[in-house]
Amino acid sequence: NFRLKLAGTGATWKTPGMESGQPLYGYGVYLAERSTKADEYAEEIHGGLKSDEGCHTMLVCRVVGGLCRVVDTNEFDADDLRRDILDGPYHSVLGDRVVKLGKPYREVVVHDNNQI
């Protein structure tokens, strides 16, 4: 078992004027397909080994997505998505914001740490 500080902090919907929001695809572990997306979440190391000072870290993982529920628009029902993943036939979410929305990245969200 593990716990990640940033679990569930990938793409978010934010109410205007609020600092943070709800995770776009629900709470889970968000994984980026590209390091240029993942580096947005990396923080500089302070303390610890002198050789690590000032470095940024990124966890490189192999993820078993299983049957992915593909979400490629901003128009989806969050409750339906949650049911499809937790109670339905899907094992993960593939947030494909590239094809229809023209965004530069895709994200995979898993809800079971055994998939990582």
C-alpha positions as CSV (number, residue, x, y, z in Angstrom):
1,N,0.0,0.0,0.0
2,F,1.2,3.5,-0.7
3,R,-0.1,7.0,-0.5
4,L,0.9,9.8,-2.8
5,K,0.8,13.4,-1.7
6,L,-0.6,14.4,-5.1
7,A,-3.1,11.6,-5.5
8,G,-6.2,13.1,-7.1
9,T,-4.6,16.4,-7.9
10,G,-4.4,16.1,-11.7
11,A,-6.8,18.0,-13.9
12,T,-9.4,19.8,-11.9
13,W,-12.6,21.8,-12.3
14,K,-12.3,25.0,-10.3
15,T,-15.0,27.4,-9.2
16,P,-14.0,30.9,-10.4
17,G,-12.1,32.6,-7.6
18,M,-11.3,29.4,-5.8
19,E,-7.7,28.2,-5.4
20,S,-8.4,24.5,-5.8
21,G,-11.2,22.4,-7.2
22,Q,-12.5,18.9,-7.5
23,P,-10.4,16.3,-9.5
24,L,-11.8,16.3,-13.0
25,Y,-12.0,12.5,-13.3
26,G,-12.6,11.8,-9.6
27,Y,-10.2,11.0,-6.9
28,G,-7.5,8.5,-7.8
29,V,-3.9,8.4,-8.9
30,Y,-3.4,10.6,-11.9
31,L,-0.6,9.6,-14.3
32,A,0.6,11.6,-17.3
33,E,1.7,10.0,-20.6
34,R,4.5,12.5,-21.0
35,S,7.2,13.8,-18.7
36,T,6.5,17.3,-19.8
37,K,3.1,17.1,-18.1
38,A,4.4,15.2,-15.0
39,D,7.0,17.9,-14.4
40,E,4.3,20.4,-13.6
41,Y,3.8,18.5,-10.3
42,A,7.4,18.1,-9.4
43,E,8.7,20.1,-6.4
44,E,12.3,21.1,-5.6
45,I,13.9,18.9,-2.8
46,H,14.8,20.8,0.3
47,G,16.7,19.0,3.1
48,G,17.8,15.4,2.9
49,L,21.0,14.4,1.1
50,K,23.2,17.3,0.0
51,S,23.4,15.7,-3.5
52,D,19.6,15.9,-3.8
53,E,19.2,19.5,-2.9
54,G,17.6,21.5,-5.7
55,C,16.6,18.4,-7.7
56,H,13.1,17.7,-8.9
57,T,11.8,14.1,-8.9
58,M,9.4,12.2,-11.0
59,L,8.1,8.7,-10.5
60,V,8.2,6.6,-13.7
61,C,5.6,3.9,-13.5
62,R,4.1,1.1,-15.6
63,V,0.4,1.2,-15.3
64,V,-2.1,-1.5,-16.1
65,G,-5.1,0.4,-17.2
66,G,-7.3,-2.6,-18.1
67,L,-10.5,-1.6,-19.8
68,C,-10.3,2.2,-19.9
69,R,-13.3,4.5,-19.9
70,V,-12.3,7.1,-22.5
71,V,-13.4,10.7,-21.7
72,D,-12.7,13.0,-24.6
73,T,-14.9,16.0,-23.9
74,N,-15.7,18.3,-21.0
75,E,-19.3,17.1,-21.2
76,F,-19.7,14.0,-19.0
77,D,-21.6,13.0,-15.9
78,A,-19.1,12.6,-13.0
79,D,-21.5,10.3,-11.1
80,D,-21.9,8.0,-14.1
81,L,-18.1,8.0,-14.6
82,R,-17.6,7.0,-10.9
83,R,-20.1,4.2,-11.2
84,D,-18.6,2.9,-14.4
85,I,-15.2,2.7,-12.7
86,L,-16.1,1.5,-9.2
87,D,-19.1,-0.7,-9.9
88,G,-19.1,-1.2,-13.7
89,P,-16.9,-2.8,-16.3
90,Y,-14.1,-0.3,-16.4
91,H,-10.8,-0.3,-14.6
92,S,-9.5,3.2,-15.2
93,V,-10.2,6.5,-16.9
94,L,-8.3,7.7,-20.0
95,G,-8.7,11.5,-20.1
96,D,-8.1,12.1,-23.7
97,R,-8.0,15.9,-24.0
98,V,-6.0,15.8,-27.2
99,V,-8.4,14.5,-30.0
100,K,-11.4,16.8,-29.6
101,L,-10.3,19.5,-27.2
102,G,-6.9,20.2,-28.8
103,K,-5.1,20.0,-25.4
104,P,-1.5,18.7,-25.4
105,Y,-1.8,15.8,-22.9
106,R,-3.7,12.7,-21.9
107,E,-4.0,11.4,-18.4
108,V,-4.8,8.0,-17.0
109,V,-6.5,7.8,-13.6
110,V,-6.5,4.5,-11.6
111,H,-8.3,3.9,-8.4
112,D,-6.5,0.7,-7.3
113,N,-2.9,0.8,-6.3
114,N,-2.4,-2.7,-7.6
115,Q,-2.6,-1.2,-11.1
116,I,0.7,0.7,-10.6
